[in-house]
């Protein structure tokens, strides 16, 4: 592995039980050199770890022939290179007192420690990247969010301006159909623009996060240059996933709807919703896999499925919590701008009652400003959580922390000999 954010494909990093020996026996990327055993950093190891006896749990009793702890040097990354992690090195003054076992500190060259991550570390890593590398992150999200909202405001203004402003009770059937059709068309156009903008942001921010993990900075031009070769594939991946969800809904919901059986249509929808969630989480790591491993769309789907296997509920919980945080941030930012737009320059309650607030320039512009600010904050956090979940799963399953340490220039990280 080199120091570029395009990390090596996992062909030489077995996962899901494919590892044939302990970590110390794995060949490295340098043509057969022995790869060091990886340090343990979290008591919750997945089932795909090396055989018992190579690594013991953090609370296990040390073997009788365990080596004595070396003197700790001043400074450094915390864990001393050259300490034997496979034998559970003893460190005086551990959690259980003098002579007890404690986990060696992991190196942290960038925004995260190089070990399995907890929920707080994943969220903190996303925020830390946005704060530390704001010169690269903010321009990308701000420009894309501004383009999205400008197009959205123009589309909403001119596509809905000819709709009748009468209340629903006073509408004719033809007016109601026209209103519904126009509103649906605006929603589809806005959603399409949003998806395209999100794809561009995701592609570029993935490259920035990959360097931030190594403690490296990335400019906007560098992020674009590294992301551009995979951009069309990322668009294809997103469209393919959306098409699969739509086709699944058509198979489950349309038969009942076309037959006029409302009950059957409702049952189909109830079955469709959890399947959407399941598929969304199963393939949630496909985007970073595509970008960082330089893989194809199909391989990215397969990689995501493999990495998520056995951790679905954990990834679902973190993703759900991130979505709730993003929703609350958006609500707190957008709501004041919407209120100003409606009551200060948009006609107030009268405009809300007759529907003119939907197409008046004042409410549209103020609402757009609020959404630009909200998306500038939200998109880096959501993209960062996805990238760090991918990194976390590869650390847990494939020992990616050792490769990241080498790429960050940390020599002899986690080696078994001095």
C-alpha positions as CSV (number, residue, x, y, z in Angstrom):
1,X,0.0,0.0,0.0
2,X,1.2,3.5,-0.8
3,X,0.3,6.8,0.7
4,X,-2.4,7.6,-1.8
5,X,-6.1,7.5,-0.8
6,X,-6.8,4.8,-3.3
7,X,-6.2,1.9,-0.9
8,X,-5.3,-1.5,-2.3
9,X,-8.1,-3.8,-3.2
10,X,-8.7,-6.5,-0.7
11,X,-7.4,-9.4,-2.8
12,X,-4.4,-9.6,-0.5
13,X,-6.4,-8.8,2.6
14,X,-8.7,-11.8,3.3
15,X,-11.9,-11.3,5.2
16,X,-14.8,-13.3,6.4
17,X,-12.9,-16.3,7.6
18,X,-10.6,-16.6,4.5
19,X,-7.4,-15.9,6.6
20,X,-5.2,-19.0,6.5
21,X,-3.0,-18.2,9.5
22,X,-2.3,-15.7,12.2
23,X,-1.7,-12.0,11.3
24,X,2.0,-12.4,11.8
25,X,2.1,-15.0,8.9
26,X,0.4,-12.8,6.4
27,X,2.6,-11.7,3.5
28,X,2.8,-7.9,3.1
29,X,2.7,-5.8,0.0
30,X,6.5,-5.7,-0.2
31,X,6.9,-9.0,-2.1
32,X,6.8,-11.5,0.7
33,X,7.9,-9.6,3.8
34,X,6.3,-10.7,7.0
35,X,3.4,-8.5,7.9
36,X,3.2,-7.6,11.7
37,X,0.5,-8.8,13.9
38,X,-2.1,-6.1,14.4
39,X,-2.7,-4.5,17.8
40,X,-5.9,-5.1,19.6
41,X,-7.9,-2.0,20.3
42,X,-11.5,-3.0,21.1
43,X,-12.8,-5.9,23.2
44,X,-15.6,-6.5,20.7
45,X,-13.9,-8.4,18.0
46,X,-15.9,-9.9,15.1
47,X,-16.1,-13.7,14.5
48,X,-13.8,-13.4,11.5
49,X,-10.6,-12.9,13.6
50,X,-7.6,-15.3,13.6
51,X,-7.8,-18.6,15.5
52,X,-7.9,-18.6,19.4
53,X,-4.4,-18.7,20.9
54,X,-3.0,-16.1,18.5
55,X,-4.9,-13.3,20.1
56,X,-6.5,-13.5,23.5
57,X,-9.4,-11.3,24.7
58,X,-8.4,-8.1,26.5
59,X,-9.4,-9.5,29.9
60,X,-7.6,-12.8,29.6
61,X,-4.9,-13.9,32.0
62,X,-1.4,-13.5,30.6
63,X,0.7,-16.6,29.8
64,X,3.4,-17.5,32.2
65,X,6.1,-16.9,29.7
66,X,4.9,-13.4,28.7
67,X,7.7,-11.0,28.2
68,X,8.2,-8.1,30.6
69,X,7.1,-4.7,29.5
70,X,9.7,-2.5,27.9
71,X,10.3,1.1,29.1
72,X,8.0,3.6,27.5
73,X,9.7,6.2,25.5
74,X,8.7,9.8,25.7
75,X,6.4,11.1,23.0
76,X,5.5,9.0,20.0
77,X,2.1,7.7,19.1
78,X,1.3,5.9,22.4
79,X,2.0,2.2,21.7
80,X,5.7,1.5,21.4
81,X,6.7,-0.1,18.1
82,X,8.1,-3.6,18.5
83,X,5.9,-4.7,21.4
84,X,4.4,-8.2,21.0
85,X,0.6,-7.8,20.7
86,X,0.0,-11.5,19.9
87,X,1.2,-12.5,23.4
88,X,-0.9,-9.7,25.1
89,X,2.0,-7.6,26.4
90,X,1.7,-6.7,30.0
91,X,1.7,-3.0,30.9
92,X,2.1,-1.9,34.6
93,X,-0.7,0.2,35.9
94,X,-3.4,-1.2,33.8
95,X,-7.1,-1.0,34.5
96,X,-6.8,-3.8,37.2
97,X,-3.8,-2.2,38.9
98,X,0.0,-2.8,38.8
99,X,0.9,-5.8,36.7
100,X,-2.5,-6.1,35.1
101,X,-3.3,-6.1,31.4
102,X,-4.1,-2.9,29.5
103,X,-4.6,-2.2,25.8
104,X,-1.7,-0.5,24.1
105,X,-2.7,2.9,22.7
106,X,-3.3,3.0,19.0
107,X,-1.5,5.4,16.7
108,X,-3.5,8.4,15.6
109,X,-1.8,10.0,12.6
110,X,-5.0,11.7,11.5
111,X,-8.6,12.1,12.6
112,X,-9.1,8.6,14.0
113,X,-7.0,6.1,16.0
114,X,-5.8,3.2,13.9
115,X,-8.0,0.5,15.6
116,X,-11.6,-0.6,15.6
117,X,-13.8,2.5,16.2
118,X,-16.6,3.2,18.5
119,X,-19.7,5.3,17.8
120,X,-18.3,8.4,19.3
121,X,-15.0,8.1,17.5
122,X,-16.8,7.7,14.1
123,X,-18.9,10.9,14.7
124,X,-15.9,12.8,16.2
125,X,-13.8,11.8,13.2
126,X,-16.4,13.2,10.8
127,X,-16.6,16.5,12.7
128,X,-12.9,16.7,13.2
129,X,-12.3,16.3,9.4
130,X,-14.7,19.1,8.6
131,X,-13.2,21.3,11.3
132,X,-9.5,20.6,10.5
133,X,-9.8,20.4,6.7
134,X,-12.5,23.1,6.2
135,X,-10.6,24.8,3.5
136,X,-11.2,21.8,1.3
137,X,-14.5,20.5,2.7
138,X,-16.6,23.8,2.9
139,X,-16.0,25.0,-0.7
140,X,-17.1,21.6,-2.1
141,X,-20.3,21.4,-0.1
142,X,-21.1,25.1,-0.2
143,X,-20.8,25.2,-4.0
144,X,-22.8,22.1,-4.6
145,X,-25.5,23.0,-2.1
146,X,-25.8,26.5,-3.7
147,X,-26.2,25.0,-7.2
148,X,-28.8,22.5,-5.9
149,X,-30.9,25.2,-4.2
150,X,-30.7,27.8,-7.0
151,X,-32.0,25.2,-9.5
152,X,-34.6,24.0,-7.0
153,X,-35.9,27.5,-6.3
154,X,-36.2,28.3,-10.0
155,X,-37.9,25.0,-10.8
156,X,-40.4,25.4,-7.9
157,X,-41.1,29.1,-8.8
158,X,-41.9,28.5,-12.5
159,X,-43.4,25.0,-12.4
160,X,-45.8,25.8,-9.6
161,X,-46.6,29.5,-10.4
162,X,-49.5,28.6,-12.7
163,X,-51.3,26.4,-10.3
164,X,-54.7,27.5,-8.9
165,X,-54.4,29.1,-5.4
166,X,-57.9,28.0,-4.3
167,X,-58.3,25.7,-1.4
168,X,-58.6,22.0,-1.8
169,X,-62.4,22.0,-1.2
170,X,-62.9,24.5,-4.0
171,X,-60.8,22.7,-6.6
172,X,-62.3,20.9,-9.5
173,X,-61.1,17.4,-10.2
174,X,-59.1,18.6,-13.2
175,X,-57.4,21.3,-11.1
176,X,-56.6,18.8,-8.3
177,X,-55.0,16.4,-10.9
178,X,-52.9,19.3,-12.4
179,X,-51.8,20.4,-8.9
180,X,-50.8,16.8,-7.9
181,X,-49.0,16.2,-11.2
182,X,-47.0,19.5,-11.0
183,X,-46.1,18.9,-7.4
184,X,-44.9,15.4,-8.2
185,X,-42.9,16.7,-11.2
186,X,-41.2,19.4,-9.0
187,X,-40.4,16.7,-6.4
188,X,-38.9,14.4,-8.9
189,X,-36.7,17.1,-10.5
190,X,-35.6,18.4,-7.1
191,X,-34.7,14.9,-6.0
192,X,-32.8,14.1,-9.1
193,X,-30.7,17.3,-8.7
194,X,-30.2,16.5,-5.1
195,X,-28.9,13.0,-5.9
196,X,-26.5,14.3,-8.6
197,X,-25.1,16.9,-6.2
198,X,-24.8,14.4,-3.4
199,X,-22.9,12.0,-5.7
200,X,-20.3,14.7,-6.6
201,X,-19.9,15.7,-2.9
202,X,-19.6,12.0,-1.8
203,X,-17.0,11.3,-4.4
204,X,-14.8,14.3,-3.5
205,X,-15.2,14.1,0.2
206,X,-14.4,10.4,0.2
207,X,-10.9,11.3,-1.1
208,X,-10.5,14.1,1.4
209,X,-11.5,11.8,4.3
210,X,-9.1,9.0,3.1
211,X,-6.2,11.4,3.3
212,X,-7.4,12.9,6.6
213,X,-7.2,9.5,8.2
214,X,-3.5,9.5,7.3
215,X,-3.0,13.0,8.6
216,X,-2.6,14.4,5.1
217,X,-4.3,17.5,3.6
218,X,-6.1,17.4,0.2
219,X,-7.0,20.5,-1.9
220,X,-10.2,20.8,-3.8
221,X,-8.4,20.3,-7.1
222,X,-6.6,17.2,-5.8
223,X,-9.9,15.7,-4.5
224,X,-11.6,16.3,-7.9
225,X,-8.7,14.9,-9.8
226,X,-8.7,11.7,-7.7
227,X,-12.5,11.3,-7.7
228,X,-13.2,12.1,-11.3
229,X,-12.1,8.7,-12.8
230,X,-14.7,6.9,-10.6
231,X,-17.5,9.5,-10.9
232,X,-19.4,7.8,-13.7
233,X,-19.2,4.5,-11.9
234,X,-20.5,6.1,-8.7
235,X,-23.5,7.6,-10.7
236,X,-24.1,4.1,-12.2
237,X,-24.0,2.5,-8.7
238,X,-26.5,5.0,-7.3
239,X,-28.9,4.7,-10.2
240,X,-28.6,0.9,-10.2
241,X,-29.5,0.8,-6.5
242,X,-32.4,3.2,-7.0
243,X,-33.7,1.2,-10.0
244,X,-33.5,-2.0,-7.9
245,X,-35.6,-0.5,-5.1
246,X,-38.2,0.8,-7.6
247,X,-38.5,-2.5,-9.4
248,X,-38.8,-4.3,-6.0
249,X,-41.6,-1.9,-5.1
250,X,-43.3,-2.4,-8.5
251,X,-43.3,-6.2,-7.9
252,X,-44.7,-6.0,-4.4
253,X,-47.1,-3.1,-4.6
254,X,-48.4,-2.8,-8.2
255,X,-50.2,-6.1,-8.4
256,X,-52.6,-5.1,-5.6
257,X,-53.0,-1.6,-6.9
258,X,-53.8,-2.6,-10.4
259,X,-56.2,-5.2,-9.2
260,X,-58.0,-2.7,-7.1
261,X,-57.2,-4.6,-4.0
262,X,-56.2,-2.0,-1.5
263,X,-55.4,-4.5,1.2
264,X,-53.0,-6.4,-1.0
265,X,-51.3,-3.2,-2.0
266,X,-50.9,-2.2,1.6
267,X,-49.4,-5.6,2.5
268,X,-47.0,-5.2,-0.4
269,X,-45.9,-1.8,0.8
270,X,-45.4,-3.0,4.3
271,X,-43.2,-5.8,2.9
272,X,-41.4,-3.4,0.6
273,X,-40.4,-0.9,3.3
274,X,-38.2,-3.2,5.5
275,X,-36.6,-4.6,2.3
276,X,-35.6,-1.1,1.3
277,X,-34.0,-0.5,4.7
278,X,-32.2,-3.9,4.6
279,X,-30.8,-3.3,1.1
280,X,-29.8,0.3,1.9
281,X,-27.7,-0.8,4.9
282,X,-26.3,-3.9,3.1
283,X,-25.0,-1.8,0.3
284,X,-24.2,1.4,2.3
285,X,-20.5,0.8,2.1
286,X,-20.5,0.3,-1.7
287,X,-19.7,4.0,-2.4
288,X,-16.4,4.2,-0.4
289,X,-15.5,0.7,-1.6
290,X,-15.9,1.9,-5.2
291,X,-14.0,5.1,-4.7
292,X,-11.1,3.8,-2.5
293,X,-10.6,0.4,-4.0
294,X,-11.0,1.6,-7.6
295,X,-13.4,-1.2,-8.3
296,X,-16.3,-1.8,-10.6
297,X,-20.0,-1.3,-9.6
298,X,-20.7,-5.0,-9.2
299,X,-17.5,-5.6,-7.1
300,X,-18.4,-2.6,-4.9
301,X,-21.8,-4.0,-4.2
302,X,-20.2,-7.4,-3.3
303,X,-17.6,-5.7,-1.1
304,X,-20.2,-3.8,0.8
305,X,-22.3,-6.9,1.3
306,X,-19.2,-8.8,2.6
307,X,-18.1,-6.0,5.0
308,X,-21.6,-5.5,6.4
309,X,-22.2,-9.2,7.0
310,X,-22.4,-9.8,10.7
311,X,-22.5,-6.1,11.6
312,X,-25.8,-5.1,10.0
313,X,-27.5,-3.9,13.2
314,X,-24.5,-2.0,14.3
315,X,-24.2,-0.2,11.0
316,X,-27.9,0.4,10.9
317,X,-27.9,2.0,14.3
318,X,-25.0,4.3,13.5
319,X,-26.6,5.3,10.2
320,X,-29.9,5.9,11.8
321,X,-28.4,8.0,14.6
322,X,-26.5,10.0,12.0
323,X,-29.7,10.6,10.0
324,X,-31.5,11.8,13.1
325,X,-28.6,14.2,13.9
326,X,-28.7,15.5,10.4
327,X,-32.5,16.0,10.5
328,X,-32.2,17.9,13.8
329,X,-29.4,20.2,12.5
330,X,-31.4,20.9,9.3
331,X,-34.5,21.6,11.3
332,X,-32.7,24.1,13.6
333,X,-31.0,25.9,10.7
334,X,-33.8,25.9,8.1
335,X,-36.9,26.7,10.3
336,X,-35.8,30.3,11.3
337,X,-35.1,31.2,7.6
338,X,-38.5,29.8,6.6
339,X,-40.3,31.8,9.2
340,X,-38.5,35.0,8.2
341,X,-39.3,34.3,4.5
342,X,-43.0,33.7,5.2
343,X,-43.8,36.3,7.8
344,X,-41.3,39.1,7.0
345,X,-41.5,39.2,3.2
346,X,-43.9,36.4,2.1
347,X,-47.3,37.6,3.2
348,X,-47.7,35.8,6.5
349,X,-50.6,33.5,7.3
350,X,-52.7,34.7,4.4
351,X,-49.9,33.4,2.0
352,X,-49.9,30.1,3.8
353,X,-53.7,29.8,3.6
354,X,-54.0,30.5,-0.1
355,X,-50.8,28.7,-1.1
356,X,-49.0,31.7,-2.6
357,X,-46.1,31.1,-0.1
358,X,-45.0,28.1,-2.2
359,X,-44.2,30.3,-5.2
360,X,-43.3,33.7,-3.8
361,X,-39.7,34.7,-4.2
362,X,-39.2,35.8,-0.6
363,X,-40.1,32.5,1.1
364,X,-38.3,30.5,-1.6
365,X,-35.1,32.5,-1.4
366,X,-34.9,32.5,2.4
367,X,-35.8,28.8,2.6
368,X,-33.1,28.1,0.0
369,X,-30.5,30.0,2.0
370,X,-31.3,28.0,5.1
371,X,-31.0,24.7,3.1
372,X,-27.7,25.8,1.7
373,X,-26.3,26.3,5.2
374,X,-27.8,23.1,6.5
375,X,-26.5,21.0,3.6
376,X,-23.0,22.5,3.9
377,X,-22.9,21.2,7.5
378,X,-24.8,17.9,7.0
379,X,-23.2,16.5,3.9
380,X,-19.7,16.2,5.3
381,X,-20.9,14.5,8.4
382,X,-23.0,11.9,6.6
383,X,-20.2,11.3,4.0
384,X,-17.6,11.0,6.8
385,X,-19.6,8.5,8.8
386,X,-20.0,6.3,5.7
387,X,-16.3,6.4,4.9
388,X,-15.3,5.8,8.6
389,X,-17.7,2.9,8.8
390,X,-16.0,1.3,5.8
391,X,-12.6,1.9,7.3
392,X,-13.7,0.5,10.7
393,X,-15.1,-2.7,9.1
394,X,-11.8,-3.3,7.1
395,X,-9.8,-2.7,10.3
396,X,-11.9,-5.3,12.2
397,X,-11.9,-7.8,9.4
398,X,-8.7,-7.3,7.3
399,X,-6.1,-5.5,9.5
400,X,-6.3,-2.3,7.5
401,X,-4.9,-0.4,10.4
402,X,-1.4,-1.8,9.7
403,X,-1.5,-0.7,6.1
404,X,-2.8,2.7,7.1
405,X,0.1,3.0,9.6
406,X,2.6,2.2,7.0
407,X,1.0,4.7,4.6
408,X,1.2,7.3,7.3
409,X,4.9,6.7,7.7
410,X,4.7,5.0,11.1
411,X,7.5,2.4,11.0
412,X,7.4,-1.0,12.7
413,X,3.8,-0.3,13.9
414,X,2.6,-3.4,15.8
415,X,5.6,-5.6,15.1
416,X,6.3,-8.6,17.1
417,X,10.0,-8.0,17.6
418,X,12.2,-5.2,18.7
